[in-house]
Amino acid sequence: MVDLLKGVRVLSFNHFLMGPVGVQFLADLGADVIAVEPPGGAFQRNWSGANNKRVDGQSMLLLVGNRNKRSLVLDLKKPEAIEIARKLIATADVLTENYRRGTLDKLG
C-alpha cells in the first residue's frame, strides 16, 4: 500500500463486485475507506461464485474487493442508523454508492 491518498476519507455504500473493487483501489492508494454494509454483511461476504471458494471461511469475492478497508454494519431502515450515516457522510471527502436508484435518498 502507498500513501498517495493519505488523509482522504471515503465512505463506500457499494455491493457486489465492481463497486467494492473500485473503492479498494482508493484504499490501496492510502485512503481511509469505510465500507457500510447491511445487517448480515455485504453480498460478497455470503456468495463466492459458482464454486463457492473460501479462504479461512471468507468468500473469494470478499477477499478480492475489500482489501485495506474498514467496515461498519448499518441497517438503513432504522432512523438511528440513518443518523449515524449522515454523521459519517459529513466527515467524508468522497462518497461512493452503487445501490438501486433511490436507496440512499433518505440520507439527504
VMD Tcl script that draws the C-alpha trace (Angstrom):
set ca {
  {0.00 0.00 0.00}
  {1.18 3.53 -0.76}
  {0.06 6.74 0.86}
  {-0.86 8.95 -2.11}
  {-4.38 9.41 -0.69}
  {-3.40 9.52 2.98}
  {-5.85 11.76 4.84}
  {-8.69 11.20 2.35}
  {-11.78 9.53 3.83}
  {-14.00 7.50 1.51}
  {-17.43 6.31 2.58}
  {-18.47 3.34 0.48}
  {-22.09 2.23 0.05}
  {-21.28 -0.44 -2.53}
  {-22.20 -4.02 -3.14}
  {-21.36 -6.84 -5.50}
  {-18.04 -6.73 -7.29}
  {-17.30 -3.57 -9.28}
  {-18.23 -1.06 -6.56}
  {-16.10 -2.68 -3.84}
  {-13.18 -3.30 -6.20}
  {-13.22 0.28 -7.48}
  {-13.11 1.67 -3.95}
  {-10.46 -0.87 -2.98}
  {-8.09 0.86 -5.41}
  {-8.56 4.07 -3.38}
  {-7.79 2.12 -0.19}
  {-4.69 0.64 -1.84}
  {-3.53 4.20 -2.51}
  {-3.85 5.06 1.19}
  {-7.37 6.42 1.54}
  {-9.24 5.67 4.75}
  {-12.15 3.64 3.34}
  {-15.19 2.78 5.44}
  {-17.41 0.21 3.75}
  {-21.00 0.42 5.01}
  {-22.69 -2.98 4.97}
  {-26.27 -4.07 5.66}
  {-27.14 -6.42 8.53}
  {-25.93 -9.89 7.61}
  {-22.99 -8.41 5.74}
  {-22.38 -7.28 2.21}
  {-23.46 -9.54 -0.65}
  {-19.90 -10.60 -1.40}
  {-19.44 -11.91 2.16}
  {-22.08 -14.55 1.58}
  {-21.54 -15.58 -2.03}
  {-18.37 -16.58 -3.83}
  {-19.39 -17.59 -7.31}
  {-20.32 -20.93 -8.78}
  {-17.64 -22.91 -6.90}
  {-18.21 -21.05 -3.61}
  {-14.45 -20.81 -2.96}
  {-13.45 -19.63 0.50}
  {-10.20 -18.94 2.32}
  {-10.30 -19.28 6.10}
  {-14.11 -19.05 5.89}
  {-14.11 -15.82 3.84}
  {-15.53 -15.75 0.32}
  {-13.21 -15.06 -2.57}
  {-15.39 -12.13 -3.67}
  {-14.94 -10.52 -0.26}
  {-11.19 -11.02 -0.42}
  {-10.97 -9.73 -4.00}
  {-12.80 -6.47 -3.31}
  {-12.27 -5.44 0.30}
  {-8.56 -5.24 1.00}
  {-7.40 -2.29 3.14}
  {-10.93 -1.26 4.18}
  {-12.75 -0.91 7.45}
  {-16.39 -1.94 7.57}
  {-19.46 -0.93 9.52}
  {-22.89 -2.55 9.60}
  {-25.83 -0.13 9.40}
  {-29.48 -1.00 8.92}
  {-30.53 1.99 6.83}
  {-34.18 1.18 7.51}
  {-33.71 2.41 11.09}
  {-33.67 6.12 12.00}
  {-30.66 5.77 14.31}
  {-28.62 4.15 11.53}
  {-29.59 6.93 9.14}
  {-28.34 9.48 11.67}
  {-25.02 7.63 12.01}
  {-24.69 7.51 8.22}
  {-25.33 11.27 7.98}
  {-22.62 11.95 10.56}
  {-20.19 9.75 8.64}
  {-21.06 11.47 5.36}
  {-20.26 14.83 6.97}
  {-16.70 13.58 7.66}
  {-16.12 12.03 4.23}
  {-14.20 13.55 1.35}
  {-15.65 11.03 -1.11}
  {-18.96 9.17 -1.12}
  {-19.46 6.20 -3.42}
  {-22.50 4.01 -3.99}
  {-23.86 1.56 -6.49}
  {-27.19 0.68 -4.92}
  {-30.54 0.62 -6.65}
  {-31.76 4.13 -7.55}
  {-33.32 5.90 -4.58}
  {-31.80 3.64 -1.90}
  {-29.84 6.47 -0.28}
  {-32.41 9.22 -0.82}
  {-33.37 9.19 2.85}
  {-29.82 10.26 3.76}
  {-30.40 13.66 2.21}
}
mol new
graphics top color blue
foreach p $ca { graphics top sphere $p radius 0.5 }
foreach p [lrange $ca 0 end-1] q [lrange $ca 1 end] { graphics top cylinder $p $q radius 0.2 }
display resetview
